[in-house]
């Protein structure tokens, strides 16, 4: 699963570079196709990242090696690829400012992954329970899915127009969110062994079906919902949080133990 994550990240970088070369040669239609493929590869890396820990826990093969390998793959798929995507689509006309914005995002992502590994080694239970700050796979997924939505809306013009400036602003905001104090559930306790009621199972099935049918805009809705949940989470009761996160146990308070996140 982690190797699949790395493969998707590397493929996304290659397709972004191919798209940039085609765009420079005025082959805009072909270039847009390359960018589309790069976005899907980043989202594919998110799926692999979602599965690798669950496969490891299912087989009882969690290890420090897996955690380090996962972070190395993440910096390519969720750090380099999204930064390069926004730089080549939006910021290429402003090389100095664009370089800084892309580099800030990449640097914050690398620092976050390093912090995650250190704190996870110190307190593995808390690290599995929740993330402190917005996790980098979700940040990359939000950037990629929003880019996909904007390309889909402006498909006839083959140009994002003035709305493209949302992407660098979002990248700067997510760079800050990765080190914020907002806490996000990891959902790592949910795997193939988890039991659910029939209504909840049907709701999950409907969401997955809608995500596939409306794949041009549904992913950005899911990633935005996860981002906003971190802001609303402190105001929810413990009962609601347990129902949403399917967590059987809850910490005594928000600062009851060190928490980390990718």
Backbone bond lengths (Angstrom), bond angles and torsions (degrees), N, CA, C in turn:
res aa  C-N    CA-C-N  psi(-1)  N-CA   C-N-CA  omega(-1)  CA-C   N-CA-C  phi
1 X - - - 1.456 - - 1.535 111.59 -
2 X 1.322 117.17 -43.02 1.463 120.32 179.72 1.521 111.36 -68.04
3 X 1.336 116.41 -37.41 1.462 119.88 175.72 1.527 110.60 -63.76
4 X 1.316 117.70 -36.23 1.464 121.16 175.10 1.512 111.65 -64.05
5 X 1.332 116.46 -39.33 1.463 121.95 174.88 1.525 110.31 -58.27
6 X 1.326 116.90 -49.19 1.464 121.73 -179.11 1.530 111.17 -64.86
7 X 1.329 116.63 -40.14 1.471 120.63 178.25 1.529 110.27 -60.19
8 X 1.329 117.24 -44.85 1.466 120.69 -179.93 1.525 110.76 -64.60
9 X 1.331 117.03 -41.19 1.457 119.56 179.34 1.517 112.20 -63.39
10 X 1.330 116.38 -44.78 1.462 120.39 178.94 1.527 110.70 -64.92
11 X 1.335 117.06 -41.73 1.460 120.62 177.33 1.517 112.08 -62.01
12 X 1.343 116.77 -38.52 1.463 120.21 178.54 1.523 111.15 -63.27
13 X 1.337 116.55 -42.73 1.471 120.26 178.50 1.526 110.52 -60.92
14 X 1.334 117.07 -44.39 1.463 120.52 179.15 1.527 111.34 -61.76
15 X 1.323 118.05 -43.28 1.460 120.76 -177.85 1.529 111.20 -69.01
16 X 1.324 117.60 -33.81 1.471 120.29 176.82 1.528 110.03 -65.00
17 X 1.323 116.52 -43.07 1.460 120.03 178.59 1.530 111.16 -65.62
18 X 1.335 117.22 -40.82 1.464 120.30 176.55 1.529 110.62 -62.34
19 X 1.329 116.44 -42.66 1.461 120.24 178.47 1.515 112.14 -63.61
20 X 1.332 117.45 -37.87 1.460 120.76 178.36 1.521 111.15 -65.19
21 X 1.328 117.56 -40.21 1.459 121.09 178.51 1.531 111.01 -66.52
22 X 1.330 117.27 -41.29 1.460 120.48 178.45 1.522 111.29 -66.50
23 X 1.343 116.63 -38.53 1.468 120.49 179.46 1.518 110.42 -65.27
24 X 1.344 116.59 -37.60 1.464 120.26 178.19 1.523 110.74 -66.02
25 X 1.327 116.77 -27.70 1.455 121.01 178.09 1.516 113.00 -91.93
26 X 1.335 116.68 16.26 1.481 124.21 177.88 1.523 112.96 64.36
27 X 1.321 118.38 19.55 1.466 121.38 173.55 1.534 108.11 -93.13
28 X 1.327 116.62 71.86 1.458 121.06 -169.89 1.523 112.50 -68.95
29 X 1.331 117.14 -36.83 1.460 119.87 -179.23 1.526 110.63 -64.43
30 X 1.340 116.80 -46.56 1.458 120.66 178.03 1.525 111.21 -65.46
31 X 1.332 116.42 -37.46 1.461 120.32 179.60 1.523 111.00 -63.82
32 X 1.331 117.25 -42.49 1.465 120.83 178.86 1.519 111.06 -62.08
33 X 1.336 116.34 -37.43 1.463 119.78 176.95 1.519 112.26 -62.52
34 X 1.323 116.95 -38.97 1.467 120.80 176.96 1.516 111.18 -65.11
35 X 1.332 116.68 -40.51 1.464 119.93 179.08 1.537 111.00 -66.40
36 X 1.327 116.03 -39.01 1.467 119.95 175.55 1.529 110.45 -57.69
37 X 1.324 115.98 -47.22 1.461 120.28 -178.48 1.527 110.93 -63.93
38 X 1.342 116.82 -39.36 1.465 120.24 177.50 1.521 111.18 -61.28
39 X 1.333 116.70 -40.41 1.474 120.61 179.40 1.526 110.29 -63.39
40 X 1.333 116.70 -44.37 1.464 119.31 179.58 1.521 111.93 -65.21
41 X 1.314 116.84 -32.67 1.462 119.81 177.07 1.527 111.05 -68.27
42 X 1.333 117.83 -38.41 1.468 120.43 176.23 1.523 110.27 -64.04
43 X 1.324 116.80 -43.39 1.471 119.96 177.79 1.529 110.90 -66.19
44 X 1.345 116.50 -35.03 1.464 119.47 174.68 1.518 111.66 -63.44
45 X 1.341 117.06 -37.85 1.461 120.59 176.46 1.526 110.79 -62.61
46 X 1.345 116.89 -35.14 1.470 120.18 176.45 1.527 110.87 -61.93
47 X 1.324 116.64 -40.17 1.470 120.31 179.43 1.524 110.47 -65.90
48 X 1.335 117.26 -45.18 1.458 120.04 177.64 1.524 111.08 -60.78
49 X 1.344 116.74 -40.33 1.462 120.02 179.49 1.521 111.20 -66.00
50 X 1.330 116.51 -33.98 1.461 120.64 177.71 1.518 111.85 -67.01
51 X 1.331 116.20 -31.49 1.459 120.72 -174.12 1.524 113.94 -90.20
52 X 1.347 117.95 -28.10 1.468 118.11 -169.11 1.526 113.00 -62.87
53 X 1.332 117.13 -42.97 1.460 119.13 178.93 1.510 112.89 -65.79
54 X 1.329 116.56 -37.48 1.467 120.27 179.94 1.522 111.17 -67.90
55 X 1.329 116.65 -38.57 1.465 119.73 176.66 1.527 110.10 -65.03
56 X 1.345 116.72 -40.78 1.464 120.33 179.52 1.524 111.11 -64.04
57 X 1.353 116.53 -43.72 1.464 119.16 -179.88 1.519 111.08 -68.86
58 X 1.323 116.82 -35.43 1.464 119.84 179.52 1.519 111.12 -63.45
59 X 1.335 115.82 -36.78 1.457 119.69 179.81 1.508 114.18 -94.74
60 X 1.346 117.16 1.51 1.456 120.81 -179.87 1.513 113.07 65.69
61 X 1.356 116.99 36.57 1.463 120.69 -175.33 1.525 112.08 -118.47
62 X 1.334 118.84 25.31 1.458 120.70 175.53 1.525 109.51 -65.12
63 X 1.328 116.31 140.69 1.458 119.83 -177.68 1.518 109.73 -159.72
64 X 1.359 117.69 159.34 1.470 120.75 174.01 1.521 112.02 -58.96
65 X 1.340 117.32 -33.86 1.464 120.25 177.50 1.526 110.96 -60.40
66 X 1.321 116.59 -44.73 1.462 120.42 179.01 1.517 112.07 -62.12
67 X 1.344 116.82 -38.97 1.462 120.49 178.92 1.530 111.02 -64.24
68 X 1.326 117.08 -42.76 1.468 120.65 179.60 1.530 110.56 -67.80
69 X 1.311 117.87 -43.23 1.461 121.99 179.66 1.522 110.27 -62.32
70 X 1.325 116.04 -40.97 1.453 121.23 179.64 1.527 111.06 -62.02
71 X 1.325 117.28 -42.46 1.461 120.56 -179.71 1.522 111.98 -67.90
72 X 1.330 117.03 -37.05 1.462 120.10 177.40 1.527 110.77 -64.16
73 X 1.329 116.77 -40.09 1.465 119.95 176.69 1.528 110.80 -67.69
74 X 1.340 116.38 -38.03 1.465 120.45 -177.57 1.520 112.42 -63.83
75 X 1.325 117.98 -36.91 1.468 119.27 -177.43 1.521 110.89 -66.36
76 X 1.334 117.06 -28.13 1.467 120.11 176.23 1.523 110.63 -78.82
77 X 1.335 116.64 -50.30 1.460 121.32 -173.34 1.522 113.01 -74.14
78 X 1.331 116.87 -38.12 1.462 120.42 -172.77 1.531 113.30 -112.58
79 X 1.328 116.79 -2.94 1.455 120.75 176.29 1.512 111.56 -111.95
80 X 1.324 116.96 -65.42 1.467 121.63 -176.61 1.528 111.06 -66.29
81 X 1.322 118.17 -49.74 1.465 121.17 -173.77 1.532 112.93 -61.63
82 X 1.348 121.03 -50.79 1.474 119.02 178.61 1.528 112.86 -64.62
83 X 1.332 117.63 -38.17 1.461 119.94 179.27 1.528 110.40 -63.02
84 X 1.329 117.00 -43.07 1.460 120.98 179.46 1.529 111.06 -68.42
85 X 1.334 116.83 -36.12 1.465 121.05 179.63 1.525 110.83 -61.26
86 X 1.330 117.49 -51.37 1.465 120.99 -179.10 1.522 110.59 -66.55
87 X 1.324 116.74 -37.21 1.459 119.59 179.67 1.531 110.71 -62.83
88 X 1.319 117.57 -45.62 1.465 120.84 -175.99 1.520 112.66 -74.92
89 X 1.341 118.02 -29.48 1.459 120.39 -178.26 1.523 111.97 -85.35
90 X 1.345 116.96 -38.67 1.466 120.69 -170.75 1.521 112.63 -115.41
91 X 1.329 117.19 -49.91 1.460 121.40 -165.57 1.519 114.54 -92.36
92 X 1.324 117.71 1.49 1.452 119.66 -176.93 1.532 111.66 -64.14
93 X 1.350 117.26 -25.91 1.462 120.32 178.61 1.526 112.44 -75.85
94 X 1.324 116.98 -13.56 1.464 121.64 178.42 1.526 107.80 -126.62
95 X 1.336 117.51 75.39 1.466 120.76 -169.33 1.522 114.59 -58.52
96 X 1.331 118.10 -38.35 1.466 119.05 -177.55 1.525 111.24 -72.34
97 X 1.330 116.46 -52.03 1.458 120.21 178.44 1.520 110.80 -63.95
98 X 1.320 116.69 -42.12 1.459 120.41 -179.48 1.511 112.46 -62.62
99 X 1.330 116.43 -40.84 1.457 120.41 178.35 1.511 110.94 -60.60
100 X 1.345 116.15 -41.41 1.471 120.61 -178.60 1.531 110.69 -66.33
101 X 1.344 116.71 -46.55 1.466 120.54 -178.37 1.526 110.63 -61.54
102 X 1.334 116.37 -47.38 1.461 119.93 -179.70 1.522 111.18 -64.06
103 X 1.328 116.33 -38.87 1.464 120.15 -178.15 1.522 111.48 -69.65
104 X 1.339 117.17 -36.57 1.471 120.04 177.72 1.522 110.62 -61.39
105 X 1.339 115.89 -44.28 1.465 119.32 178.35 1.521 110.93 -62.49
106 X 1.322 117.12 -46.66 1.465 120.87 -178.94 1.521 111.18 -63.28
107 X 1.321 116.96 -41.46 1.467 121.03 -179.93 1.523 110.88 -64.64
108 X 1.330 116.68 -45.24 1.467 119.59 179.55 1.523 110.94 -63.41
109 X 1.337 116.83 -38.09 1.459 119.62 177.51 1.513 112.39 -64.40
110 X 1.344 117.09 -42.11 1.465 120.37 179.14 1.522 111.27 -66.18
111 X 1.337 116.83 -41.95 1.463 120.24 178.78 1.526 111.06 -64.45
112 X 1.321 116.11 -37.64 1.466 119.44 179.84 1.522 111.38 -65.94
113 X 1.323 116.37 -42.85 1.465 119.81 179.16 1.522 110.67 -64.31
114 X 1.341 117.57 -38.78 1.465 120.63 177.61 1.524 110.60 -64.57
115 X 1.339 116.30 -41.57 1.466 119.98 178.07 1.515 111.25 -64.86
116 X 1.336 116.23 -39.34 1.457 120.06 179.11 1.527 111.08 -59.72
117 X 1.327 116.85 -46.32 1.462 120.01 -178.77 1.518 111.72 -62.96
118 X 1.335 116.69 -40.32 1.469 119.74 -179.67 1.520 111.40 -66.69
119 X 1.336 116.70 -47.67 1.459 119.95 -176.86 1.524 112.06 -73.82
120 X 1.338 117.10 -31.77 1.461 119.68 177.00 1.519 110.80 -66.38
121 X 1.327 116.82 -36.05 1.459 119.87 177.41 1.520 111.10 -66.95
122 X 1.344 116.82 -32.35 1.458 120.75 -179.24 1.522 112.24 -80.10
123 X 1.332 117.35 -35.92 1.466 121.01 -177.34 1.526 107.83 -145.06
124 X 1.321 115.87 83.39 1.462 121.53 -174.95 1.526 111.41 -65.95
125 X 1.325 118.18 -34.10 1.463 121.45 -177.13 1.521 110.78 -66.30
126 X 1.349 116.65 -47.18 1.459 119.92 -179.72 1.514 111.79 -66.65
127 X 1.324 116.90 -36.36 1.458 120.76 179.62 1.518 111.03 -64.71
128 X 1.348 117.09 -34.17 1.454 120.52 178.60 1.518 112.12 -76.24
129 X 1.321 117.00 -20.23 1.455 121.22 -172.62 1.525 112.42 -82.21
130 X 1.322 116.96 -47.34 1.448 120.74 -177.80 1.524 110.42 -155.20
131 X 1.332 115.05 162.72 1.452 121.90 178.58 1.527 108.88 -105.26
132 X 1.299 116.67 140.38 1.458 121.58 171.92 1.517 107.10 -98.26
133 X 1.320 116.95 109.57 1.444 121.69 -172.12 1.524 110.63 94.52
134 X 1.315 115.97 165.10 1.461 121.25 -177.49 1.522 109.15 -74.82
135 X 1.343 118.95 124.94 1.475 120.93 -177.96 1.518 112.10 -66.78
136 X 1.322 116.70 145.55 1.465 121.29 -175.22 1.529 113.26 -65.65
137 X 1.347 121.74 -34.12 1.474 118.03 175.71 1.526 112.20 -61.69
138 X 1.335 116.70 -38.70 1.462 119.75 178.44 1.524 111.02 -69.04
139 X 1.347 117.51 -35.94 1.463 120.70 177.18 1.525 110.49 -62.81
140 X 1.327 116.65 -45.88 1.467 120.36 178.51 1.523 110.85 -65.04
141 X 1.330 116.88 -40.13 1.463 120.19 178.39 1.516 112.01 -63.29
142 X 1.336 117.04 -38.06 1.467 120.27 178.74 1.530 110.76 -67.08
143 X 1.326 117.24 -43.11 1.465 120.69 178.64 1.527 110.45 -63.08
144 X 1.329 116.65 -46.86 1.466 120.43 -177.98 1.521 111.47 -66.05
145 X 1.329 117.96 -44.30 1.462 120.42 -177.28 1.526 111.48 -69.49
146 X 1.341 117.75 -35.17 1.461 120.02 176.83 1.528 110.22 -67.93
147 X 1.334 117.10 -39.42 1.461 120.40 175.94 1.520 110.56 -62.44
148 X 1.324 116.68 -42.00 1.470 121.19 177.38 1.520 110.76 -59.79
149 X 1.330 116.98 -45.22 1.466 121.34 -179.93 1.526 111.05 -62.71
150 X 1.336 116.81 -43.20 1.460 120.46 -178.89 1.526 111.71 -67.52
151 X 1.321 117.52 -38.50 1.460 120.40 175.90 1.525 111.28 -65.40
152 X 1.331 115.47 -37.13 1.469 120.03 179.32 1.525 110.60 -66.95
153 X 1.339 117.45 -42.21 1.464 121.10 179.71 1.526 110.96 -64.80
154 X 1.336 116.30 -40.64 1.464 121.26 -177.25 1.524 111.64 -99.37
155 X 1.324 117.18 30.15 1.462 120.07 -173.75 1.520 112.11 -62.52
156 X 1.324 117.98 -36.57 1.462 119.79 -177.85 1.527 112.06 -70.03
157 X 1.348 117.15 -34.23 1.460 119.96 -179.88 1.517 113.09 -84.05
158 X 1.342 117.55 -18.33 1.462 121.77 -174.89 1.529 111.22 57.01
159 X 1.325 116.15 28.39 1.458 121.06 -178.43 1.522 108.16 -148.03
160 X 1.304 117.28 132.80 1.457 120.90 -177.80 1.521 112.77 -72.80
161 X 1.336 117.11 -17.88 1.454 120.23 179.70 1.517 112.01 68.06
162 X 1.338 117.92 -158.93 1.477 120.36 -177.40 1.529 113.80 -65.29
163 X 1.334 116.83 -20.80 1.459 119.64 -179.95 1.522 112.63 -66.19
164 X 1.333 116.99 -14.43 1.464 119.44 -178.57 1.530 112.14 -63.88
165 X 1.348 116.63 -21.29 1.467 119.15 -179.05 1.520 112.29 -74.06
166 X 1.332 116.39 -7.88 1.467 119.00 173.23 1.527 110.04 -66.04
167 X 1.330 117.07 -34.15 1.468 121.20 -174.38 1.528 113.09 -64.23
168 X 1.354 120.71 -50.65 1.468 118.21 177.80 1.521 113.09 -64.91
169 X 1.342 117.37 -35.69 1.465 119.48 176.28 1.531 110.63 -63.66
170 X 1.329 115.95 -42.14 1.462 120.23 177.04 1.519 111.08 -62.68
171 X 1.332 116.92 -39.04 1.458 120.53 -179.71 1.533 111.40 -63.67
172 X 1.327 116.39 -41.57 1.470 120.10 177.49 1.532 110.16 -65.80
173 X 1.335 116.70 -42.43 1.465 120.81 179.23 1.522 111.34 -62.31
174 X 1.334 117.50 -43.34 1.464 120.67 179.68 1.530 111.72 -68.72
175 X 1.335 116.61 -29.93 1.466 119.43 175.07 1.521 109.97 -60.43
176 X 1.330 116.25 -40.72 1.464 120.49 176.72 1.523 111.03 -71.41
177 X 1.324 116.97 -40.32 1.461 120.46 -177.39 1.520 111.81 -63.16
178 X 1.333 118.02 -30.09 1.460 120.26 -179.58 1.525 111.71 -65.00
179 X 1.343 117.08 -20.86 1.465 120.81 179.11 1.522 111.95 -115.79
180 X 1.330 116.92 13.48 1.459 120.77 178.78 1.526 110.47 -75.45
181 X 1.324 115.71 175.01 1.467 121.38 178.49 1.528 112.93 -93.30
182 X 1.316 116.63 0.56 1.467 118.99 177.16 1.525 109.48 -68.11
183 X 1.331 114.94 138.62 1.452 120.74 -176.95 1.524 110.34 -109.31
184 X 1.322 114.29 137.48 1.461 121.59 -177.53 1.523 109.55 -123.08
185 X 1.326 116.78 139.57 1.470 118.77 177.21 1.517 110.51 -68.43
186 X 1.310 116.01 143.20 1.465 120.13 179.03 1.527 112.20 -84.83
187 X 1.350 116.59 -21.93 1.470 122.34 -175.85 1.524 111.45 57.06
188 X 1.342 117.51 21.05 1.455 119.79 -179.23 1.524 112.68 -73.49
189 X 1.336 115.87 -16.05 1.471 118.06 177.75 1.523 111.78 -77.27
190 X 1.336 116.70 -11.51 1.460 120.62 -179.23 1.516 108.88 -91.48
191 X 1.317 117.81 119.51 1.456 121.61 177.01 1.516 108.27 -146.68
192 X 1.327 116.38 -163.99 1.462 120.23 -176.47 1.526 112.59 -70.73
193 X 1.323 116.91 -13.49 1.461 119.66 178.10 1.524 112.25 -88.09
194 X 1.338 116.78 -12.33 1.456 120.31 -177.55 1.529 109.95 -66.53
195 X 1.339 115.07 142.37 1.465 120.66 178.25 1.531 108.80 -105.32
196 X 1.319 116.57 140.90 1.452 121.46 -178.86 1.520 109.71 -136.19
197 X 1.329 115.71 154.99 1.449 120.34 175.24 1.526 109.14 -72.72
198 X 1.322 115.57 162.69 1.465 120.43 -179.56 1.532 111.63 -61.12
199 X 1.350 120.23 -45.91 1.475 119.17 178.71 1.529 112.78 -59.31
200 X 1.331 117.02 -40.77 1.466 118.90 -179.92 1.524 110.46 -68.67
201 X 1.303 117.29 -38.52 1.464 120.36 176.78 1.522 110.77 -62.08
202 X 1.331 117.12 -42.78 1.465 120.74 178.81 1.526 110.84 -64.50
203 X 1.341 116.54 -39.32 1.465 120.07 179.16 1.525 110.63 -62.87
204 X 1.332 116.84 -42.75 1.469 120.27 178.29 1.523 110.53 -63.84
205 X 1.334 116.48 -41.81 1.464 120.58 179.68 1.524 110.94 -62.76
206 X 1.344 116.99 -40.25 1.463 120.80 179.65 1.528 110.96 -65.57
207 X 1.346 116.26 -41.66 1.467 120.17 179.07 1.527 110.35 -63.22
208 X 1.328 117.14 -43.25 1.461 120.26 178.73 1.525 111.28 -64.08
209 X 1.320 116.70 -40.99 1.466 120.48 178.70 1.521 110.76 -63.45
210 X 1.337 117.42 -45.68 1.461 121.29 179.58 1.527 110.94 -64.61
211 X 1.337 116.96 -35.91 1.460 120.00 178.38 1.516 111.09 -63.08
212 X 1.320 116.88 -37.40 1.464 120.02 178.96 1.529 111.28 -74.15
213 X 1.327 117.53 -43.93 1.468 120.84 -176.91 1.527 110.64 -69.26
214 X 1.346 116.35 -44.19 1.469 121.17 -178.84 1.524 110.16 -107.26
215 X 1.321 115.67 53.53 1.464 120.48 -173.68 1.524 113.24 -70.86
216 X 1.337 118.04 -12.07 1.459 119.25 178.09 1.525 112.19 -74.00
217 X 1.353 118.34 -29.23 1.460 119.96 -177.07 1.526 114.29 -129.73
218 X 1.310 118.50 -18.94 1.458 120.04 -177.57 1.531 113.31 -65.26
219 X 1.354 121.09 -38.99 1.469 119.29 178.14 1.514 113.86 -58.17
220 X 1.342 117.37 -39.84 1.469 118.80 -179.30 1.529 110.70 -67.48
221 X 1.331 117.40 -31.31 1.470 120.60 176.47 1.529 109.95 -64.53
222 X 1.332 116.85 -43.09 1.463 120.67 -178.72 1.531 111.18 -66.44
223 X 1.326 117.23 -44.41 1.461 120.05 -179.34 1.534 111.45 -68.14
224 X 1.334 116.83 -37.23 1.465 119.52 176.21 1.521 111.23 -66.19
225 X 1.327 116.85 -38.76 1.462 120.64 178.05 1.529 110.57 -61.77
226 X 1.330 116.78 -40.81 1.467 120.62 177.97 1.523 110.74 -65.97
227 X 1.335 117.09 -40.38 1.466 120.55 177.87 1.522 110.98 -62.14
228 X 1.327 117.07 -46.86 1.460 121.14 -178.34 1.523 111.96 -69.78
229 X 1.325 117.56 -27.48 1.465 120.41 179.76 1.526 111.12 -61.23
230 X 1.329 116.79 -34.20 1.455 119.45 178.17 1.514 112.60 -62.99
231 X 1.348 117.09 -32.16 1.463 120.70 177.51 1.527 111.46 -75.51
232 X 1.331 116.51 -34.31 1.466 120.36 -177.71 1.522 113.15 -85.92
233 X 1.321 117.01 -21.39 1.462 121.34 -172.68 1.523 114.34 -55.61
234 X 1.360 120.08 -42.67 1.473 118.56 -179.52 1.521 113.77 -62.82
235 X 1.329 117.25 -20.85 1.459 120.33 -176.97 1.526 112.45 -92.89
236 X 1.317 117.40 -5.95 1.460 120.39 179.31 1.523 110.63 -86.37
237 X 1.305 115.88 150.15 1.458 120.05 176.41 1.519 110.01 -70.85
238 X 1.326 116.51 159.98 1.460 120.51 179.26 1.521 111.43 -61.62
239 X 1.330 115.92 -34.64 1.466 118.98 179.97 1.534 110.91 -64.21
240 X 1.333 116.45 -44.15 1.458 119.56 179.28 1.524 111.07 -66.34
241 X 1.330 116.10 -39.94 1.458 119.11 179.25 1.517 111.07 -62.80
242 X 1.321 117.82 -40.28 1.456 120.80 179.24 1.514 111.34 -66.54
243 X 1.342 116.71 -37.65 1.456 119.58 179.60 1.528 110.91 -68.16
244 X 1.327 117.02 -42.48 1.459 120.41 -179.05 1.521 111.05 -69.21
245 X 1.325 116.32 -44.33 1.461 120.95 -174.34 1.515 113.02 -89.64
246 X 1.358 116.46 -6.87 1.458 121.78 -179.10 1.514 110.99 53.48
247 X 1.340 115.39 45.57 1.463 122.16 -178.72 1.516 108.53 -106.75
248 X 1.300 116.41 127.08 1.462 120.56 -177.31 1.520 112.11 -80.79
249 X 1.320 116.81 -22.84 1.456 120.75 -179.17 1.509 108.53 -126.48
250 X 1.335 116.09 152.51 1.447 121.49 -179.23 1.514 108.45 -136.27
251 X 1.352 117.35 143.52 1.457 120.73 176.50 1.520 109.57 -65.22
252 X 1.341 115.97 158.28 1.447 120.74 -179.91 1.530 111.20 -68.22
253 X 1.309 119.38 -24.64 1.443 122.50 -179.47 1.497 109.80 -165.05
254 X 1.338 115.94 173.21 1.460 119.00 -177.01 1.487 113.80 -66.70
255 X 1.312 119.38 -19.98 1.458 122.01 -178.57 1.519 112.07 -117.78
256 X 1.328 116.06 28.73 1.460 118.38 -176.01 1.523 112.22 -75.80
257 X 1.293 117.76 -12.75 1.460 119.33 178.90 1.501 109.82 -167.97
258 X 1.319 118.73 161.16 1.463 120.82 179.36 1.508 110.61 -67.17
259 X 1.324 115.49 137.75 1.459 121.06 178.23 1.502 109.28 -127.09
260 X 1.294 115.40 145.70 1.467 119.82 -178.92 1.508 108.35 -135.91
261 X 1.313 116.63 171.27 1.438 120.59 178.20 1.506 110.79 -163.07
262 X 1.310 114.70 158.79 1.464 118.03 -177.05 1.504 111.78 -76.04
